[in-house]
């Protein structure tokens, strides 16, 4: 298209349509719209402290391992990863820029438009997406959608560049030293001390929210018993804190998140020891295998934990009998069998007329061994002592004397009043 044609309408047509037409001339801007963004524009769009991602895999792994993402609830984490996957699927491998439309993201994820816009805004505010082009604003009957619609030429969808945190050389050295320290701690099976985490500033995900601080784990007692079943919310929180002290996997999640994640097992009467056992052993007593050396290699700790514990969930969605419940049932069965045998022996002895022989006295045995027989202390008297009875009698005599004196005083007062 070399240029735009003149558009004209008669005055009557303009009044009936209610639209004012303008004559446009000049060359077309279609080549500029279809051209890819320059390298300088992409570099300038990367947020401060971030760098352009090298691949889709690198961007998704960095996003899933981010501590702020791991602090999200399970449903929020799932929705965020769905939106991020669709954005990553539409990336140009040469520029690492993505231009998906709102309709495409909604169709692929199955989420609502408001949810998609909220998580896209979440990624942009935290620097995971750099805005290369804002896109045009389109007004429809349902509302205004800015930067996520593209109908060809008139409405341009927003274009983002994938960005990951920029790590300096010192950060890489510190991370390597931290990994070595974690490996040494796991090798010697030493539990770290329960110290409070430093308070972090978490940016709000909505305009109406305010900054909030992370919850302090030092206020939760980590001394909950491993073989005790928590019943109340406070007890379950203490049990989750004990799990965080026992396993590095649970330490990647907060106690509040673990209480929500393991609610079905706590409702079934699970103990912390049962949950630790379920991470290593299946329901049929077969062992799980480990393919990682450090807990930091796990991308989604909550999903990993639920995958291991899903072996203890039946087809109907109910938790199967746990190890502690199996031991309790076996103990109850053994005690019942022992009691049945005792009653059977008692019936046999009664039918045969057997009389149990008295136990031999212990004095001959102790005398033969050259030991002294220690007499037991005298038993406490059944009734009150003589001292107690004398004190009670004295109190009763004084009470009677006081009553006699009071009656005499009343009689004298009446006599004086009548005279």
Long-range contacts (C-beta under 8 A, 24 or more apart in sequence): 1-28, 1-30, 2-27, 2-28, 3-27, 3-28, 4-28, 30-153, 33-153, 33-156, 36-92, 36-94, 36-95, 36-97, 37-95, 37-97, 37-132, 37-133, 37-159, 39-95, 41-132, 42-95, 42-96, 42-97, 42-130, 42-132, 42-161, 45-130, 45-131, 45-132, 45-161, 46-130, 46-161, 46-163, 47-127, 47-130, 47-163, 48-127, 49-127, 49-165, 49-166, 50-127, 50-128, 50-130, 50-163, 50-164, 50-165, 50-166, 51-163, 51-164, 51-165, 51-166, 52-96, 52-130, 52-161, 52-162, 52-163, 52-164, 53-96, 53-162, 53-163, 53-164, 54-96, 55-93, 55-96, 56-88, 56-89, 56-91, 56-162, 58-164, 59-84, 59-88, 59-96, 59-128, 59-162, 59-163, 59-164, 60-84, 60-85, 60-88, 61-299, 62-164, 62-165, 63-128, 64-299, 64-300, 65-299, 68-126, 68-202, 70-252, 70-253, 70-301, 71-202, 71-214, 71-254, 71-257, 73-257, 73-260, 74-260, 74-261, 74-302, 77-300, 77-302, 79-109, 79-111, 79-115, 79-119, 80-119, 80-122, 80-123, 82-108, 82-109, 82-110, 82-111, 83-109, 83-111, 83-116, 83-119, 83-120, 83-123, 84-123, 84-128, 87-120, 87-123, 87-129, 87-160, 87-162, 88-162, 91-162, 95-161, 96-161, 96-162, 97-132, 97-159, 97-160, 97-161, 97-162, 98-159, 98-160, 98-161, 98-162, 99-133, 99-150, 99-157, 99-158, 99-159, 99-160, 100-157, 101-148, 101-149, 101-150, 101-157, 102-145, 102-148, 102-149, 102-157, 103-149, 105-148, 113-145, 116-148, 117-148, 118-205, 118-206, 120-148, 121-205, 122-205, 124-160, 125-203, 126-203, 127-163, 127-165, 128-162, 128-163, 128-164, 129-160, 129-161, 129-162, 129-163, 130-160, 130-161, 130-162, 130-163, 131-158, 131-159, 131-160, 132-159, 132-160, 132-161, 133-158, 133-159, 134-158, 135-159, 179-294, 179-296, 182-248, 182-294, 182-295, 182-296, 183-293, 183-294, 186-248, 186-294, 186-295, 191-245, 191-246, 192-245, 194-218, 194-222, 194-241, 194-245, 215-254, 215-256, 217-241, 217-244, 217-254, 217-255, 220-255, 224-272, 225-271, 225-272, 226-271, 226-272, 226-273, 226-276, 227-271, 227-272, 227-273, 227-324, 228-271, 228-272, 229-266, 229-269, 229-270, 229-271, 229-324, 230-266, 233-259, 236-263, 236-266, 239-266, 239-271, 239-272, 242-272, 243-272, 243-275, 243-276, 246-272, 246-276, 247-276, 247-279, 248-295, 249-279, 249-295, 249-298, 249-301, 249-304, 249-305, 250-305, 251-295, 252-295, 252-298, 252-301, 253-301, 253-302, 257-302, 261-302, 261-305, 261-306, 262-309, 264-313, 264-319, 265-309, 265-312, 265-319, 265-322, 267-319, 268-318, 268-319, 268-322, 269-322, 269-324, 269-325, 270-319, 270-322, 270-324, 271-322, 271-324, 273-323, 273-324, 274-322, 274-323, 274-324, 275-309, 277-323, 278-308, 278-309, 278-311, 278-312, 278-322, 279-305, 279-308, 279-309, 282-311, 282-312, 283-311, 283-312, 283-320
